[in-house]
């Protein structure tokens, strides 16, 4: 899985503000790991299941639907 696909899956449905903030954080981490020579597929494996993370993030951050309500 590419990092972009992992990121899109992990952040899907979160508010735009949360997506922007978390994207910046994850991109910084991935950049550091790539600079350390860790392959992208290993990085996404170590980051874990993006669907599971998405469910966890939705309990901590506003979602797009909550903003509209």
KAPE-V174236 format. One record per pair of residues at least 6 apart in sequence whose ideal C-beta (glycine too) atoms are under 6 Angstrom apart, sorted by sequence separation. I is the first residue (numbers start at 1). GAP is how many residues later the second one is. D is the distance in whole Angstrom. If there is no record, write none. Layout:
i = <I	I>
gap = <GAP	GAP>
d = <D	D>
This chain:
i = <11	33	11	30	7	3	3	6	10	3	9	12	1	10	18	6	10	14	15	14	15	13	13	15>
gap = <8	10	11	13	19	27	37	38	40	41	41	42	43	43	43	44	44	47	47	49	49	50	51	52>
d = <5	5	6	6	6	5	6	4	4	6	4	6	5	5	4	5	5	5	4	6	6	5	6	5>
